[in-house]
Amino acid sequence: MELVNQNVLRKDNTLLTIMHLTQLLSYAIGFGGFIVPLIIWLSSRKSVEGMNEHGKAAVNLQLSLLLYILISIPAILLLGLGILGLIGVAILGFVLPIVNAVKASNGESPSNFLTIPFL
């Protein structure tokens, strides 16, 4: 009797790309930029090659952006420096998921620029 290995990871760069691009849902509809990538990561991290690395990068990015926003809001009272922080967070939150989606489609590791490694 032959045993078949059920733990074979499949390579799915399209799903990795979609997972990164779903972070942009916060810009499109106002929510979902954290929940949807988290659900995709948790549901397919054991079956898709590279999903654990890319999923952690996406969740760490969203948690880092949330922390930067929480720091920037009180900093608005300090000569308006928080406004520059919020603008930077908005730019980083828009550009980095696109960069990581392109890297995922090419089979490369995600960028962790200004991302705090929570996971």
C-alpha positions as CSV (number, residue, x, y, z in Angstrom):
1,M,0.0,0.0,0.0
2,E,1.4,3.4,-1.0
3,L,1.1,6.4,1.2
4,V,0.4,9.7,-0.4
5,N,1.9,12.8,1.2
6,Q,-1.0,15.2,1.9
7,N,1.3,18.0,3.1
8,V,2.4,19.0,-0.4
9,L,2.4,22.8,-0.8
10,R,1.1,24.2,-4.0
11,K,2.6,27.2,-5.7
12,D,-0.1,29.9,-6.1
13,N,1.4,33.3,-6.8
14,T,-2.0,34.6,-7.9
15,L,-3.5,34.0,-4.4
16,L,-0.4,35.7,-2.8
17,T,-0.9,38.7,-5.1
18,I,-4.6,38.9,-4.3
19,M,-3.9,38.6,-0.6
20,H,-1.6,41.7,-0.8
21,L,-4.0,43.7,-2.9
22,T,-6.9,43.1,-0.5
23,Q,-5.1,45.4,1.9
24,L,-6.3,48.2,-0.3
25,L,-9.9,47.5,0.6
26,S,-9.5,50.1,3.4
27,Y,-9.0,52.8,0.7
28,A,-11.9,51.5,-1.5
29,I,-14.7,50.8,1.0
30,G,-13.3,51.9,4.3
31,F,-12.8,48.6,6.0
32,G,-11.5,45.1,5.3
33,G,-7.9,45.9,4.7
34,F,-6.9,44.0,7.8
35,I,-9.6,41.3,8.1
36,V,-9.6,39.9,4.5
37,P,-5.8,39.3,4.3
38,L,-5.9,37.8,7.8
39,I,-8.7,35.4,6.7
40,I,-6.8,34.5,3.5
41,W,-3.6,33.9,5.4
42,L,-5.1,31.8,8.1
43,S,-7.1,29.7,5.7
44,S,-4.3,28.8,3.2
45,R,-1.0,29.2,5.1
46,K,-0.6,25.4,5.3
47,S,-1.5,24.7,1.7
48,V,0.2,27.5,-0.4
49,E,3.9,27.8,-0.7
50,G,5.1,31.2,0.7
51,M,1.7,32.1,2.2
52,N,3.0,32.1,5.7
53,E,5.8,34.6,4.9
54,H,3.6,36.9,2.8
55,G,0.6,36.6,5.2
56,K,2.8,37.6,8.2
57,A,4.2,40.5,6.2
58,A,0.6,41.7,5.4
59,V,-0.6,41.4,8.9
60,N,2.5,43.0,10.3
61,L,2.1,45.9,7.9
62,Q,-1.5,46.5,8.9
63,L,-0.6,46.4,12.6
64,S,2.3,48.7,12.0
65,L,0.1,51.2,10.2
66,L,-2.4,51.1,13.0
67,L,0.3,51.8,15.5
68,Y,1.7,54.7,13.4
69,I,-1.8,56.2,13.2
70,L,-2.3,55.9,16.9
71,I,1.0,57.7,17.4
72,S,0.3,60.4,14.8
73,I,-3.1,61.5,16.1
74,P,-1.8,62.9,19.4
75,A,1.2,64.3,17.6
76,I,-1.1,66.6,15.6
77,L,-1.0,68.8,18.7
78,L,2.8,69.1,18.4
79,L,3.0,71.8,15.7
80,G,1.0,69.6,13.3
81,L,3.7,66.9,13.0
82,G,1.0,64.3,13.2
83,I,-0.5,65.4,9.9
84,L,2.8,64.7,8.2
85,G,2.8,61.3,9.9
86,L,-0.8,60.5,8.8
87,I,0.2,61.5,5.2
88,G,3.2,59.2,5.4
89,V,1.0,56.4,6.8
90,A,-1.5,56.9,3.9
91,I,1.3,56.8,1.3
92,L,3.0,53.8,2.9
93,G,-0.3,51.9,3.3
94,F,-1.1,52.4,-0.4
95,V,2.3,51.8,-2.0
96,L,3.7,48.9,0.0
97,P,0.8,46.4,-0.7
98,I,1.3,47.1,-4.4
99,V,5.0,46.6,-4.2
100,N,4.5,43.3,-2.2
101,A,1.8,42.2,-4.7
102,V,4.3,42.6,-7.6
103,K,7.0,40.8,-5.6
104,A,4.5,38.0,-4.8
105,S,3.6,37.6,-8.5
106,N,7.3,37.3,-9.3
107,G,7.9,34.7,-6.5
108,E,10.0,37.0,-4.4
109,S,10.0,37.7,-0.6
110,P,7.8,40.6,0.6
111,S,9.3,44.0,1.5
112,N,9.2,44.8,5.2
113,F,10.0,48.6,4.8
114,L,9.1,50.4,8.1
115,T,7.1,47.3,9.2
116,I,7.4,46.2,12.9
117,P,7.7,42.4,13.1
118,F,4.8,41.6,15.5
119,L,4.3,38.0,14.3
